[in-house]
Amino acid sequence: MELKKNEIYQAEIVDYTTEGSGVCKINGMAVFVPSSAVGDKAEVKILKTAKNYAFGKIEKILSPSPNRISCDCDIFGKCGGCTFRHISYESELAFKQKRVFDSLTRIGGIDGSLIADIIGAAESDCYRNKAQLPVTTDNDGKVCVGFFAPRSHRVIPLNDCQLQSRAFAPVIKLFLDWANENKIAPYDETSHTGILRHLYLRYAEKTNELMVCIVANAQELRKEKQLVKILSEHLPNLKSIVLNTNTDKTNVITGKRCRTLYGDGYITDILCGMKFRISPLSFYQVNRSQAEKLYQKAAEFANLNKHETLLDMYCGTGTIGLTMAKYVKNLIGVEIIPQAVEDAKNNAFLNDISNAEFICADAAQAAETLRKRNIKPDCIVLDPPRKGCESSLIETIFGMSPKRVVYVSCDPATLARDIKLFSEKGYFVRKAVPVDLFPRTTHVETVVLLRRKNIDDHLEFTWTDKDFGTKGCKATYSEIQSFILDKYGFKVSNLNIAQVKRKCGLIERENYNKPKSEKSKQPGCTKDKEYAIMDALRHFQMI
Ligand code: SAH
């Protein structure tokens, strides 16, 4: 039976869409109901119908979902910030876990048992260290800031927001008082007139440093000095004021040009015990404490050693690679934004890291150049924007043949698409874990470890402990192999172990260089494997 617009039906919410809207079935048709909760029994009013689905809104809740909580924000549902302020954080995490699970199993084709439980946040409010607030005029004709309503350019005014750092509210008030007193006009995107486009704020939680960036449709501001005086006198933790000029007719928030009005033009935060310099145009994770957990997982999955080369693609200010630099021989970072690359170089210097190099280029092009230079990274970290990796980059990565790829993704759908491409070329997902960096929204990060199908897998013969002499052995071949797999993330064959043991004078009687089949080739032990085996022999006190 067809659904009628404005008609009211009784229904139960049974699922969420990936955008976090509740879904119910009415007369066999899917109806999307924003701000509803799975388990709600409600009267649903139909607002819009399409051929195979409809949109509705809750008219009356008949029996609330057990996951509902009371909402603590007046503009929830109106501003485009939070999707979940009406359900418990536990049920939000369950939604995110399912979102990642569904994408990676259905599109990515991976075994769901490889996906670990989501790492939730200790704090689901006040975690954002960055706010980009559009400036506009309210109903009384006063300058105000706010957030865009969902899928629109209508600004919903606000003075404070529960997701933002508490450090921002005083800046908003001082800025608006200055703009209203001096009648500095907000920018109007339809007529492309007016001055103030965005108030852009950043806060370094660990060092308590604050940055104010004003994005303007102008090279300078009237009463600029007065603004600097007011902000610097009233905000003891203010470290920097920057004027960013954006005179383009565009949705992109910041322009290319920054002029420092106060301080050094950047702030410094501490992440994973290291210092990071952040300037207005550089990417920095908005949730510092969850970013630490994300990076720790990435490091654990990368499982690096001192003989390896790490390539950090889409490196931003270098954060992921630099936190791993001490574990590797050398690190190469690639990032497209020049200011972020400058920050990355400074961050290496700030943290006494001398084995890192940063390249300012498009990821796919840089990878191709590195491949031509015969750079062979052992491990590649990928942390692309939401649209995922260019297919040409993935092709180049196959050409570089790294042993491990750690993919950090902010979009489960593009991640799933990309890991499918990887699996077609012999890189398989070994582990995946979702990490919640954006509580109260539908966004979720995922870290995935992909490993190259082991080069020993094709060997026609298998060797066992009994094939070898055991003089002087304290550990079996299988113990050595599992030690190496755990520590280095790759397999070594019994043949490899025997080769190294012979080199060390641990075995004399040897038939290991005689393959069981006549046709079999005799592979040599690579430097990496030799190093790992020596390490294992030392570990088991055999040398
Ligand atoms: N790994 C960093 C940054 C991740 S965000 C961190 O955790 O902080 C993604 C980064 O990719 C941004 O810094 C963005 O500027 C950069 N980027 C976007 N497109 C790119 C491209 N085609 N080539 C290289 N870098 C790109």
Residues whose N, C-alpha, C, O or C-beta is under 5 A from the ligand:
A	BS01	SAH	F283 Y284 Q285 Y314 C315 G316 T319 I320 V334 E335 I336 I337 A361 D362 A363 D383 P384 P385
